[in-house]
Amino acid sequence: MPPAITSRAALIGGSAALVVLAVVAALLALLPSAQGSERRAVPPVRHVFVVNIENKDYDRTWGSDPGSPYLARTLRKQGVLLKDYYGTAHHSLGNYLAQISGQGPDQSIQDDCSYFTNFQWTGHTLSPGQYVADPGGSGGCVFPKETPTLAGQLDAAGYSWRGYMEDMGTSCRHPKVGTKDQMQQAQPDEQYATRHNPFMYFHSIIDRPKYCASHVVDLSRLTHDLGHVSRTRNLTYITPDLCSDGHDAPCADGRPGGFKSINAWMKKWIPQILASPAFQEDGLLVITADESDGVDSDSSACCGEGPGPNASQPGISGLGGGKVGALVISPFTEPGTTTTTAYNHYSLLASIEDAFGLEHLGYASAGDLPRFGSDIYSK
């Protein structure tokens, strides 16, 4: 009898062990691979700062003879240079929209929304999370309230955000829907461009005037907000004006524009960000360009993104915005380092969402999209 008892105990023990192994295997299947986990390890970043300059390809910005030495040399020494970072569209607007929504461009967006018209949504979406426009029209550019945004995600999760637009003056400034955008060209007394302010293209934001006015403000408000952690938003999204971002040269107000004005702007504003209590505590600063110099110079892409279901010129304007590079500075990065991992604006959106534990929107949800990991976060 003892052998029979021993055999039964062994069987019971063996069955229990198999159950435990099966449970462990199931749990492990839910986790990312060791490689993916390492790549996507995210430190406790709680204050993200994003700055875009305009129409500058990688070599002109980060090459051996940079136009902005403060950016390419002084700041470069303080962070990680992303040597293979790409824009996602031509022209400007599609890149800004990619950074906060993951939506690809349609014809109106490719034309920088010269007429501020509603996106002609069919009521359908295509994977990955792309809103489909009426194929019979130009598409439009002001997305319906149903379109998810990074701003809405942050609100829902209890985080704060604010867009700072240089030379905007009045908060939440945009054309009336259905009219021509009169802010396409700079004037001597104001050089704000709606198309460089992506928050204005979502009804979920602009249809709430008080909410919009408290979240999308003139750049002059930034200094005050940086003064204390409690006033610094979890996402600080900054757009210089048409001169300071290097778009114009010379500028309508007599400044030189191009890299000279970029250099002057960076020397004024970036030290304020880096010295702020919020940045020093748990900040992440990303400086990049919306796109390369032009469609003819570089329309290359990375990371397998598609042009989107609404792009009218997928081989030229919809697929990629060219190689622009990016600089990431943070207490969690190693100064003076580089990474050759290929990233783009959708990667930036996904990486911001990772920092705050949010789901990925649009093309940021592509399963094989590179996201900031141990090649950037080294501390």
N, C-alpha and C positions, 0 to 999 in steps of 0.2 A: 504493500500500500504506500509506503513512503515514496517510492519512485513515481507512482501515479500522482501523488500530491505535488511532488517537485515538478513534474511535467506540466501540471495544470498551472502552477504558479509562474512557471516560465512562459507559458502561453499568454497568461494574463499580462505579465510584465512586458512581453514582446509586443502585444497588441497596444498597450499603453504607449510604449516607445514609438511605435509606428504612428499613432495618433499625434503624439507630440511633434514628431518629425514632419508630418503632413501639415500641421498648423504652422510650424516654423517656416516650411517651404512656401506656404501660401502667403505669409506675412512678408517674406523676402521678395516674393514676386511683385508685391505692391510697391516695393522700394526701388529707387533708381539704381542703376549699376554703380559699382564703386567708382568707375571712371566718371560717370555722369554726376554722381554726388560730389566728387572732388571738384569737378569743373564748375558746378553750380553752387558751391558753398558760398553763403552770403553772410557777411558780418552784420552786426546790429546798426546798419545805416538807418538814420531816422530823419535826415535833412538832405534832400537832393537839390542841387542847383544845376540848371541847364542853360548854356549860353550858345547861341548860333551866330556865326558870321555868314556872309553871303558870297556864293559863287566863287569858291576858291578851291582849286584842286590840291592834291597832296604835296606835290613837288614845290609849288609856289609858297605854300604855307610852312612846310616842315623841312624843305630841302636845305642844301648847303648854303644858299644865299636867301634866307627868308625875308619876306617883306616886313614882318612884324617881329623884330628880334626879342622884344619883351615876351611875346607869346611863345615863339619857337625856341628860345634859349633860356631866358630867366624862368618862365613858368614850366617849360619842358623839364628842367632839372628837378622839379618838385613832384612830378607825377609819372604816370604810365602813358606812353605814347602808343596808341592803337594804330599800327602802321597799315592795316588793311581794313579800315572802316570806310563804308560806302554810303552815299546818298541812295535814295530809293526811287526818285522820279526826276523828270524835267518837266515843268520848271519849279519855282520855289514852293508854291503852296502845297503840292503833294507831299513834300518832305516834312513840312511842319505838321500836317495832318497825320502822317505816319507816326510821328513821335508821341501823339496823344490819343490816337484811336486805332491804329493798325489798319486803316482803310487805304486801299489802292486808289489811284486817280481815275477820273473820267475826263472827257474832253474839256469841260469847263474848268476843272481843276488844273489840267495841263496848260490851259490858257491863263492861269493865275486868276480866274474868276473876275474877269473885267466887268462882267455884269453880275451883281450880287443876287443870284437867283436860287430858288429852292432846288435841292437835289430831287430829281424826279424818280422817287422810289417806287418800285413796282409792288412792294409788299413782300418781296422774297429776298432771301440771302443765299449765298453760295459759300461753301467751305473755302478758306477758313474765315468765317464771320464777315463776309463781304456783302455789303448792301448793294443790290442790283438796281441799276437805273433803267429807265425806259429806253430801249434801244432806238426808238424813233426820234429822240431829241439829243441835245448836247450834254445831258446829264444833270447839270446844275451843281451847286457847290455848298449850299447850306443844308446840312443833314437833318433829317427829321428827329423829333425828340426821343424816338425809340433807340437811336444809335448810341451805343455805349461809348464812354470816354474815360480816360484816366481820371479826369476831374470828378466824374460821377462815382468812380470806384473809390477814390480817396474819401469823398463825402460819406459814402455808405459805410466805410470801414472806420470812420471816426478820425480821419486824418485831415490836415488842412492843406490848402494850396493857394497860390496867387501867381498871376501872370503880370510881369512888369514890362511895359512897352514904352520905350523912349520916344518922347515927343508926341505921345498920344493926347496929352492934355486931359480932356474929359474921359472919365472912366468908361469902359465898355463901349468904345467908339467904333461904329461900323456904319456902312451905308444902309439905307432903307432897303429891305428885301424887295427885289424886282427892279432895282434901279442900277444905273451905271456907277461903278466904283470910281469916285473922283480922287481917291487917294492912291492912285497907281504911280503917279509921278511926284517927285519931291518939289516943294516950294521953298523959297528962301526962309519963310517964317515957320514952316512945319514940314517935317520929313518922315512922318509916321506912315507906314504901309499896312493896310488891313491884311494883305495876303501873307504877312509875316507874323500875324497874330492868330494862331489856329483856333483859339477858343471862340472866335466870332463866327465860326462856321457850324455851330451846333445849336439847334433850337432849344435843346435842354438847358443851355446857358443863357443865350440872349433873350429868350422869352420870359425870363425872370429879371427884370431891370435892376431891382435892388440887390439881388444876389450877384448878378453880373458885375455891377458897379463896385461891389465890395471885394470881388475876386480878380478883376482885370483892371489894373490901375497904371498910372504913369510911373515911369522909372524913378522919378524924384522921391517916391515913397519908400524906396528900398533902404536908404541909409537909416531911417528911423526903425524899420522892421528888423534890420540886422543887429540893432543895439542890444537886444535881449532874446534869450532862447524862446521865451513865451510869445514873442511877437514874430518870430521867424517861422514861416510856414514849412510844413514837411516837404512840399514841392515848391521851389522858387524857380519860375520859368522866365528867362530874361531875353528880350529882343531889343538890340540897339536899333537906332533909326537908320534910314537909308544911306547916311553918310558914315556913321560910326561902325556899321557892320561891313563896310567895304564895298557895298553895292555900287555906289556912285563914285566917279572920279573924273573931274573935280565935282564938288558938291554944290548944291543950289545956294548954300549960304556962304560960299567962298572957301570953305575948308578943302584940303587936298583930296580927301576921300581915299579909297583903296586901302592898302595896308598901312599907310601913315596914320589915317584916322582910326583904323582898328587898333594900332599900337597905342595911340593916345587914350582911347576908350578903355582898353585893358588895364593900362597903368593907373587909371583913375578908379575903376570899379572892382577889379579882381582882388586887390589887397583888402578892400573892405569886406569882401566875402570871406577870404581866408582868415582874417582877423576876428571874424564874428564868433561869439560864444557857441552858437549852434553848429557851425562848421567844425570848430575845434573839438567839440564834444563827440559828434557822430555824423559828420558831413561827408558829402560826395559831390564834387564839382566836375561836370562834363562840359568841355568846350569843343565844338565841332563846327562844320559848315553844312549848310543845307544841301548843296550840290556842287559839282565841279563847274568850271567856267562856262560851259555851254554844251548843247546837244552835239555839236560837231567835234568838240574837243574830247569828250569822254562820256559815253553813255553806259559804261560797264556797270555790272552789278555783282553781287555776291550772294551766298547763303541760300540760293535756290528759290527765292521769292518769285512769284509770278507778277505780271503787270496788273492783275486785277481784271474782273469781268467787264469793266466799263472803259478800259483804256482804248483810245482810238488809234494810237500809234504804238502798239506794244513792243515793237522792235527798236523804237527810238525813244519816245518820251515816257513810256510806261514801265520799262523793265528796270532801269537803274539810273542813278544820278551821278555815277562816277566815283572815283576814289578820292576821298577828302581827308581822311585821317581824323583822329580825335585825341584829346588829352583828358585823362582822368586823374584828379588830385583828391586825396582823402587821407585822413589819419590811418586808414586801413590799406593803403597802397605803399609800395616801395618807391621812393623818389629815384628819378633817372633811369627807369626801366622801360622795356618795350614788350609788346606782344604782337605776334603775327597772325593770331587767330582772326578770321574774317568776321567782321561785324557790320551791321547797318542800322538805320534808324528804327527798324522793327526790333532789332536786338536791344537797342536802348530802351524802348518802351517795355519790353519783356523784363529787362534787368531792373528797371524802376519798380515794376509790378512785383518782382521777386523780393525786392528790398522791403516791401510793405505787405508781403503775403497775399497778393491779389491774383486773381485769375488773369490769363493772358487774352488780350483782345485782338481780333483780326489776324493779320499776318504775324503778330507776335506770338500767336498760339501754334504756329507750325512746329511740329514735334522735333525736327532736326535743326531748328534755328539756334545758332550760337548765342549764349547769354553770358553775361559777365560772371567769371568764376575765379578759380585759384590763379589764373594767369594775370589777373588784375588785383584781386584781393589777396595780399600776401602777408597781412598782419592780423 
